[in-house]
Amino acid sequence: MLPPGWSSGAGAGAVVALLRDGRPRTRSELVALTGMSRSVVARRVDALLQAGWVTATGGSRSDGGRGPSRIAFDASTGAVLSVLLDTTSARLGVTDLSGRVLAERVVDLEGRDGPEEVLARVVALGRALLARSVGAGARLAGVGLGVPGPVERTTGRPLGPCPTPEWEGFDVAGRLRQDLGPVVAVDSAMNVAVLGERFTGFRGVENLVLVRVGDHIGCGIISGGVLWRGARGGAGDLGHVRVNGSDRVLCGCGSVGCLEAVAGGEAVAARLAARGHDVRTSRDVAALAREGDPDVLTELRVAGRHLGEALADVVGLLNPAVIVVGGALVDPALHLLAGVREVVYGRSSSLATRHLRIVPTGHSEGAGLVGAAVMVIEQLLDPGEVDRSLTWD
């Protein structure tokens, strides 16, 4: 299938877009498929070969003769450094230009450190991971970074104190460009996660919602094939939707009755601790769930129902095809997911739920690393950008 907006006068970048499906093609196949003349295809391919965007692979005939070479997108022509920042840790990964993760590492962070200290460490760790995974001379194509909280898309500056107040308004993208190169993409961790979830498991799904339930609750939204960020990057703030009948439950945001204060990991852990269980965080709750503790499984089912109440409204507004639920509280037996399904399918219209899938994530944190890389890859491999990178005779 040809890329959107294709015409026979499209540039070499559109040929790269076509070959990104991973299927090598001969020049004759490209001529037949695109409608370009043989000479135009030859010129486009030669420029891409010279720039390293594509590679030629040999063919063979059954009679032993040499067949025509096939042209394939070369995903190894550059590497992307992906970084996911949390309040206490950083997950770093290196991918090729197809989004395949080549190496990753998780490190602890000091929660009180400001952006200068954290980003300096990210630069050092990133360089070491690149050297170890793809070689010291590898070309760094760009850096993708996910941070907790909303981000001003055009500047890459966090709009909230994530993880400390010094981060708000800090020029994260500019700081990384100083040391690592010109292509830097920054977005919220949830936006990065939903991009990765779609890229790794739901490539053809145009309407997708990702929910993560841990100590906090976050949501990422793909609508009409486009990441939905909202006016200032604050779309998907599901954790602070009001839950009916919870007006006396105080949330860390200063409001009362928020979903996160009722169904988040810390809230579930607090209720279990009041009943004598030794738990403080969502990871503690998950550990007891894996042991089959009946109190924990009941709490997870109730938390799932509360989450389902909020998601039923999302389903009515957005009509997604798939809701993916992940995070520490999605226990192996899927009790929380059962609560979500019970309420969403029970309260939403039959039109919205007829083909709706509510599924657990299959990718965990790996999808976030891929999503951070995808931000860079889509920018770098935009057909116009590829054309501008070429030297024409």
Helices and strands as residue ranges (DSSP letters): H 12-19, E 25-26, H 27-34, H 38-51, E 54-60, E 66-73, G 75-77, E 79-85, E 89-95, E 101-108, H 115-134, E 140-147, E 151-152, E 157-158, G 165-167, H 172-180, E 184-188, H 189-201, E 208-213, E 217-223, E 226-227, G 238-240, H 259-263, H 265-274, H 282-290, H 294-318, E 322-326, H 335-347, H 350-353, E 357-360, H 366-380, H 383-389
